[in-house]
């Protein structure tokens, strides 16, 4: 993914380019990364639980 792909209109030429690696950090995805970074795994787990609670709350109300 190139950053200028999202922002250029095709008329101007970028003087700098940034290449970004996009990683899926949702809980249960990218297990190798999650095992290497325990705080990230805990954060992904927390976000998953919050999203589940939001869904349940919206279904009840």
Steps between C-alpha positions, in 0.01 A plus 500: 500500500632843411392805696478722191244261349254624760569873466622597154270623228732399221588859411799549727806284545596397853842613617504228766344156519416285798439128482290357783455142610145442626461232766176351627510532878149374567482231768566157355687637199876527438588249772876526448493875569270457800731242657797732447322798660290398799365855575368518142330162545341620825382821333349306208321273749366802691370665182333173395319476835389866485363450148309189610353688798394786268324255268317330787400836650364621164302179454340529845408868470 
